[in-house]
Amino acid sequence: MLMPSIFGENLIDDFFDFPFGGYHYGYHNSQKPSDLMKTDIRDEGQNYEITMNLPGVKKEDVKAELQNGYLSISASSKSSRDEKDDKGRYIRRERYSGSCSRSFYVGEQVTQEDIRAKFEDGTLKLQIPKKEEKPVVDEKRYIAIEG
């Protein structure tokens, strides 16, 4: 039997209430770990649209990087919750920070300038153009033979 908590539904909920996953006994005031960075990818003909859920994350804490054909999205969050009684004594002080990331192969022909990104209401939307990979043609090089 779980002990009652003065801060939430039970002590376990308060103790393990982390923003980026981990153990969650109850989901009453937080997102499930599986909801963080949930991603939909839609083929729109000439491009792909990626929609990623980032609940509770601020725009300045989201980074998108393109390197060697891989688009990497990372997000971080920091929070502190200070609660004091009427005499200024701490009742509870909690601090947490976390980060998460996902990577997608978009092809080496796609450049950083080709990608459009918009962050609004905890949702990141990216437009990535489809570009065909140029096939590598093996060029035969002959050695000149004298004589």
Secondary structure, 3 states (H helix, E strand, C coil): CCCCCCCCCCHHHHHCCCCCCCCCCCCCCCCCHHHCCCEEEEECCCEEEEEEECCCCCHHHEEEEEECCEEEEEEEEEEEEEEECCCCCEEEEEEEEEEEEEEEECCCCCCHHHCEEEEECCEEEEEEECCCCCCCCCCCCCCCCCC
